[in-house]
Amino acid sequence: MIVRADGVRSKGLALALLATAQLILALDYSIVNVALPDIGPSLGFTAGRVQWVISAYALTYGGFLLLGGRTADLLGARRVWVGALVVFGIASTAGGLAVEPVLLIASRALQGTAGAFLFPATLALVDSTFTEGPERTRAISVWGSAGASGLALGVLAGGVLTGLFTWRAVFFVNVPIAIVLVALARRFLPGQARRSGGRFDLPGAFLVTAGTMAIVFALVEAPTAGWLSPIAVGSAVVGIALLVAFVIVELRAESPLVPLRLLRVRSIRAGLFIAAAWMSSFGMQLYSLTIYLQEVLHEGPLRAGLSFLPLAISIVIGTQVGGRLVGRLGIARTLAAGMAFGAVGLFLYVRLPADGSLADLIPGMIVAGLGQGIAFTTLYVAASTGVPEGNEGVASAMAMTAQQLGGSIGLALLVALLTERVAALGGTTVGSSIQPASVATDALHLNFAVQGIIALLGAATALFVLGRGWRGRATRGRARAGRWG
């Protein structure tokens, strides 16, 4: 129940705070990409290990999401939101001051942990502040603009900050933002009472966190250590065993971390798959485009970062379009249209030449960005619709966990495909450098095609599974957020 201690709150300012929090989360997922070539030699990372600056964030972020979601539901979303921002700011400061690789990796892991609590608390606050239906859809469109565009803006900001200052700026930039958000939270965000009768499912929390992290670790290590290496296979087996144990514990728990009854709903299961498909297709275009910009076009950090501006703008426009289309086409059809339209943009990248220019990227960025934005907004409108009260945090965490696992699987798949394709074409790979440029381009064409196919699978799932699951509830949906599909 919302406790209004400060009178009538401004929903507009509340949404601005929540969108800003989501923006820095998305930014930090990708902001270090362009800075990696500077971070490696600066701190003395050994060959291939600098990638853990990215992986450490993804590992803890994906692992702690479900615990973060349930914590927000039980302790109150605003309380968790403020605490997570404080930890996030401390971790960012530590990252900017790091003088050894292990310290930077540890700070990134702490950032990811804080982010895993901040994300579900943010979406839970959106749900509790805005009424389900058109009002919440509009709010999620704004929130989605920050989240979906943040991935591209992160690469842009990383390039600009690294080019104008040093790589340390990509960490320090979070600190003043976190301070301002914490200072304004109590005034503009709704407080929530602790949930009576609820308690933490500690065995379930341990099992799902350890299991998810083990699987993400296996996916991170597999491309470099080998898919059949002991460390990759061992981590995957341990992760699967822990998740099986988690399901058994949850079925018997009095107050489960994740109410498994939610997974019996076909629309929720479909939504989790679509979230994974979204990240492994659109989310991974940043990885492939960064390689093209730096290894084929030989752009420096500043120009490479600025090159993502058309993509970021298109994503912001797409999120707003998606919010308007939901009321007209329904959630399922809008989501399918966004995924399919964005897939066309990914396929346009297959035309990129080895001797191209930044102008060659623009058609694909515009089309892929629009589709990506439409799909992201609609995906989280779906995730927040019809969720039982008291489960908003864990529901949003389930969707983001699927998204993170999809990103880890997608990245592992793309790295493996890229490596195999380069070898088959007679090229060489040293770290992230691929020679010659013609081989790098041909290998990236395969990656973009695979990403487009994954997006189309997500579109088909939205149309034929998600739409079918909600068709029977269309009448009730019209009274809330328009037809559902």
PyMOL commands that set and color helices and strands:
alter all, ss='L'
color gray80, all
select helices_A, chain A and resi 11-30+36-43+52-75+77-97+101-129+134-164+169-172+174-188+202-225+230-252+260-264+266-283+285-296+301-306+309-329+331-351+358-383+392-424+437-481
alter helices_A, ss='H'
color red, helices_A
select strands_A, chain A and resi 2-3+191-192+428-430+433-435
alter strands_A, ss='S'
color yellow, strands_A
deselect
rebuild
show_as cartoon
